Amino acid sequence: MQSTNPYYRTAYAFVVRPGDGLDDLDTLADPRLKTKRIGIVAGTPPATYLAVNGLLTKAKPYPLVVERASIPRQRR
């Protein structure tokens, strides 16, 4: 089997509220995250990283919402 060149890349961001004491956060292994609630889009790669760092117990999963109006009718 021959592998293909990557055709899709994406990035994820960790967003915090100013003043929550996480302004200098640079890793999910930071112990300050153990007490924080974290919102996550369910079934996405960042959920794996939260699990690896023991953060899923306080995570709140949200469903992935796709805007179906932008999908051509014959593909629905």
Protein Blocks (a to p, Z undefined) as FASTA:
>chain_A
ZZdddfbdcdddddddehklpmmgcbfklmklmmpccdddehiaklmmmmmnopmmmpcc
ddddddfklpcfklZZ
